[in-house]
Amino acid sequence: MPLEAPLGSVTERVDHLNQRYQHHAASAVLKRAMTDPQVGRIAMVSSFGAESVVLLHMVAVVDPTTPVLFIDTQMLFPETLEYQRDVAQKLGLTDVRVIHADADEVAEQDPFGALHLRDTDACCDLRKTRPLEKALSGFDAWITGRKRFQAGSRAALEFFENEEDKRIKVNPLAHWEKQDVQDYLINNRLPKHPLIAQGYPSIGCRPCTSKVKPGEDERAGRWRGSNKEECGIHMVDGKMVRIGAQQ
């Protein structure tokens, strides 16, 4: 992890980094991002979901001591919690930090665990966005596994993004296609999330994740029946990303 403080504004650094690394492969972008002084103190954020193991493996190869932030919303599938422990051990990740929402805030705003039934945005904000923001307060950048093919809102995704002038988001797999992910999984013999075989190609909280039918978009099972596409961790112009707004 670099010791030097990053120089310049977030915008200047993001522009410079995208120019420098625009023709690099994913592994090279990741490795350099984890050591480049212009990126600064960096952590990885992982849901330990369907495709998370690919980037977790890449990070572990470069530096298994990298902080990995895992948000346990306390509404996850039991399979996800078990998978998180198994993958961390298998890859030798030594600094996995399990993040929870503030207990007092949950008791006040969602005492019965039913907030998601009337306001999914508020539930995601309480259980994901706010806890992550607090956990990231000591970092200059964070690594995500987002890819352009996953959603229309991600079609122009770059390797480096400006997160509201606060820090940099690093997206090493931005240009990967679905087959690239599968090839990496197979070639490196990585364990798949057990729910994939049960029809869950995209996995989030249990109440807001459903199985996906053949021919449906892989994220169709997330917040099914609503126009919600993102949990709020990934914002566009400071707003929740919604399919209708993007289309």
N, C-alpha and C positions, 0 to 999 in steps of 0.2 A: 504494500500500500504506500503511495507516495507521501512524503513528509512535507513537501513544499506546498504552500498555499496557492490555490488557483488564481490566475491573473485575469483581470478584465471582467466585464459584465457577463451574465449568463448568455445573453444574446450573442455577444462577440465570440465567446468561447464555443458556443454551439455552431455558429457559422464557420468558424475556423476548423473545428473538428470534422464537420461534414465535408469540407473541402479537402482536408488532408486524407481522410479515410474513405472517400466515396467509392473508390475502386478496390477496396480491400474485401477479403472474404470474411465471413462471420467470425471465425475463430481468431483471425488477426485483429478484427475490430474489438472483440472482447478482451483479448490479451493486452492490447495497447491501452484500451480504456481503463483497465485495472492498474495501469502503471503510469499513465500520462498525467503530469502535474496540472494540465489544464482541466482535467476531469475532477481531480481532488479526491477527497475521502468518499469511498464508494461502498455500497451494500447491494445485495441482490434481494429482490422481493419475489417470493414464489408462493403460488397457491398449492403446489404439489398436486396439480390437476393432471389432466389427460396427457399433455405434452411437456409438462414441466421438467421431467427427468433429463431431457436433452440438454437444456441450458444448465441445469444443475450439474450435470456431468462435465460440461465444458468449463464451468467455473471451478469445479473441483480439480480438474487437470491443471489449471493455471495456478490456483491457490486455494486449497481446501480450508484455509483459516478465514476466508472471506465471510463477513457477516451475512447471514441469510435470514431475512425476516419472513416469518410465516404467520399470517393472520388467522387465528382460530376464532371464528365468529360464535362458536358454541352452538352452531346450527349445521355443522358440516356432517357429511356422511361418516359413519364409523370407519368405513373402508379408507377414507382419505386420511384420517388420523393415523391409522395403522401403516398406511403406505408412506406417510411422511417420516415416521420413525424408521421404517425399513430402508428407505432410500438414503436418508441421512447417514445411516450406519454403513450401508453398502458402499457409498461414495466417499466415506471418510470425512464428511463435513463436520468441522469441529466447533462451529459458532452459529448454530441454528437458534434463532431467538423467536420463541412463540409469543405472539402479540395478542392481547385481549382488549376488549373495550373496557372502559372504566366501569367498575362494578356499581358505583353510586349512580352514574348516568344511566346504566341499563335498568337499575331498580326504579329510577324515576320515570324514564321514557318508555320502557318496554317491560314492565314488571311481570306480564303474563306470557312473554315471548310471542306475541301476536301482532307486533307492529307491521310485519311484512304483509299481513293480510289487508291492511288499509293504506299503507304508504311504503312501497318498496324502496323508494329513494331515501326516505328518512331512516329506514332500517339499515340500508347499506352505509349511510353516512355515520350512523351510531356505531355500527359493528365493524366497519372496514375503514372508511375514509379518515375519520378522526383518530383512531388508534394508530393507523399507519403514519399519518402526518406527525404525530408525536414521536413515533419510533424513528422517523427519518430526520428529525430535527438536528441531529449531530452529523449529518452527511451532506456532501456537496453534490452527490449523484447517486442514482440507483439503476440497477439493471433489470429490465423486463423481458419477458418472452414473447411480446406482441409481434405479429407478423401481418403483412399487407393482405394476405389472402383471407384472413379470418373474418373481416367485416368491411362493409363499404366505408365506414368511418376511418378505416386504417389504410385505405388504398394508396395514400401518398406518404406513408410513414417513412421517416428517415432514420439513420443510425443514431443520431443525437437529436434530442428535442429540448426546448426550453419549457420548463414547468413553471409558468407564471413568475418568471424572474427569480425563483427561489433556489432551484437546483436543476441539474441536467438529468434527463431520462435517457438511458442507453438501451437501444433496441438492436442487439447484434444479429438477430434472426429476421429482421424486417423484410429482407428480400427473399427469404426462403419460401419454397412452395410446399404443399402438403407432402409430396413424395420425398422431398429432402428430409423432412422430419422422420418419416417412416424408414428411410434408408439409414439414417443415423442411429435410430433405435435398434435396427436389426444388426448393423455392422458392429455396434458396441455392446450388443447383447444386454440392453438395458431393460429393467423390469417395467411392465406396463401397469397402469392403474387398473385394479381389478374390475372397476365399473365399466370400463370400455367394452369388455366382452358382453356386458349386459345391456348395451344400447345407449351408453352415455358418452358420446365423443367430446363433450364439453361439460365440465363438472364444477359446480359451485356449491352453494348451500343446499341442503336437502329440501327445504320447503319450496325453493324457487328453481329447482332443476328437475326436468322430466326427460324421459327417453326420447330419442330422435328416430323418426321413421325413415325408411329407405327413400332417398331422393331429397330429403329435407336438408337445409343448411345445417352444418354441424353445431351452430349456436342456437338453433331453433328451440332447443329445449331449455334455454335460459330465459326465465321470466316469461314463459309461454302465455300468450293471450294479451300481452301488453306490448307497447312500442318501446320498451326499455331494452337497451343493447349493452350498456356498460354499467358497472357497479358504482362508478363515481370516483374510483381510484385514478382512472385515466380520464382526464377532462379535456374538452376542446373549448378554448377561449373561456375557460372558467365555468363552463356549464356541463351538466350531464349530457352525455351523447345519446341521442335517440335516433332510431332508424328513420322515422318520418322526417326529421330535420335534415338528415344527411341526403335523403333521396328527393 
